[in-house]
Amino acid sequence: MSNSNVNWAAIDANPKFQALHRKKTFFLWGLMVFSIIYYFLLPIGAAYYKELFNTKVWGVVNFGLLFALSEFVVAWAIAFVYSKKANAQFDAMAQEIINDVNSGRIK
C-alpha cells in the first residue's frame, strides 16, 4: 500500500495503535523523569553536599568528578534500556499494525 493511500485517522483510532502509544509514552516518561532527577543531582549535590562531593576517592579524583562522569554511563544505560525495550516490544507491536494496514484489516 502506498503511503498516500494510508488512512492515518483509522490507524490512530485502532486499539493496537492506542496500546502501543500508551505503553511507549509511559515508558519514555519514566526514563525522562529518572534522567532529569539524576542530572540535577549533580548541581544540587555540588551546592548542598560539598563535603561529600569533595571527598577524595583516588589521588586527585573526588566523588563529585566520579558522579559527573557517571552521567555519561547513565545516559548510555538509558539508551541501552530503551533499545532493548523497543526491540522486544514496541517494534513487534508496530509491525503488527503495519501488517494490519497492508492486509486491509485497517482501512
TAGILIN-V77069 format. One record per run of one state. SS is the DSSP state (A for helix, B for strand, O for the rest). FROM is the first residue (numbers start at 1). TO is the last residue. If there is no record, write none. Layout:
SS;FROM;TO  SS;FROM;TO
//
This chain:
O;1;2  A;3;5  O;6;7  A;8;13  O;14;14  A;15;48  O;49;49  A;50;53  O;54;55  B;56;58  O;59;60  B;61;62  A;63;103  O;104;107
//
